[in-house]
């Protein structure tokens, strides 16, 4: 399955966060730490798109006092999501190898 750069990055972030920490704001903060400043709406739209594609699943966590009794929506990478991440990584390696291996590549 082909995914865009932002989808790939969000999927990667969700895959690295502990299950109870993989919620929208945490994904947004991780992306910002990696140099991708995004509005919350862009992050949630991306997570929703990943869920519609079957690359992540979500569930509601327990309500917390810190959030005024509201629950967080927690995300988890699905098996298909893990396969897609591996495919994207292999594609990037192939592209990098082709570019760097080409005459004049890597300059």
Secondary structure as UniProt FT lines:
FT   HELIX           5..16
FT   HELIX           19..21
FT   HELIX           24..33
FT   TURN            34..35
FT   HELIX           40..52
FT   TURN            53..54
FT   STRAND          56..60
FT   HELIX           65..67
FT   TURN            68..69
FT   STRAND          73..77
FT   HELIX           79..101
FT   TURN            103..106
//
